[in-house]
């Protein structure tokens, strides 16, 4: 049992945190944040503005020569709204039949806020790009890259991947299962490659990148543009120098490095991969357009799923507004490329996808319960 004074202090604190004025201030800040974040999309793009305004605790700005927090961002406002709701739940409502509707509504709102946070933390979005007749057991990140080191083994390949956030200048990368030791000499978060010349000589002495030079580009957040990184990496095995390589998302091939005993390793900087238990094969891609235009009216991917826990091959079709839920992921028909032969599927893995539906159901039940309760009370008073 808490002492009486401590109990009173806690009650007073929860009472202040549950204040309706506090709620109004937070809602106004939310409106300002949404307005500012929407305007910022013009310069930053949707993805970057979402990170800066909604997936952070504060908005930062240069003031007096220092970077300082100037306004609360999405995580801070969302956390405070959650605290406000929970505090109101604790001090303002009692478990009684007449309060059941309000309790249900507040439970739904709390679940909605928690669901948003969990979705942001746990969900993963990627793309699966398939040419007709091609099979893949992985999807690729839209924004993130990884440095992959592959080595042949008896059962196939052993791959070690380093996230691009590890590729900082001076970083030493090694793994117990890989003989290679890598040193990151330079990293460009966004870049362009061009043929080397006297004015722009290459910085690599080995591999595919020995014929190109790197041009640094500013980061972009626009949907129709991508940040494609490049890294300058020095490789060695023990004390043996194996050369300096340019690895880039612009290069379609991996660099092969010869090792002892006829073995080899492959290096590449590629979009981050998310492997699946089953293999997806694109049997056919269908694209239909409105008569007299090039505007698509319908596009559809006919797929075969195989392997994993499937007892037999499974034929499926994915088209607009008709996704496939499989293996804990949802596959959407997002786009296409090429001459109607390349299908692009959006792959979303969100373990909390049901929470918004449950929260909306709770809110609806709560509002209906509260309305019916008020109606019953009024009828009783009139009688």
Buried (B, 14 or more C-beta within 10 A) or exposed (E): EEEEEEEEEEEEEBBEBBEEEBBEBBEEBBEEBEEBBEEBBEEBBBBBBBBBBBBBBBBBEEEEEEEEBEBBBBBBBBBBBBBBBBBBBBBBBEEEEEBBBBBBBBBBBBBBBBBBBBBBEEEBBBBBBBEBEEEBBBBBBBBBBBBBBBBBEEEEEBBBBBEBEEBEEEBEBEBEEBBBBBBBBBBBBBBBBEEBEEEEEBBBEBBBBBEBBBEEBEEBBBEEEBBBBBBBBBBBBEEEEBBBBBBBBBBEEBBEBEBEEEEEBBBBBBBBBBEBEBBBBBBEBBBEEEEEEEEBEEBBBBBBBBEEEBEEEEEBBBBEEEBBEBBEBBBBBBBBEEEBBBBBBBBBBBEBBEBBEBBEEBBEBBBEBBEEBEEEEEEEEEE
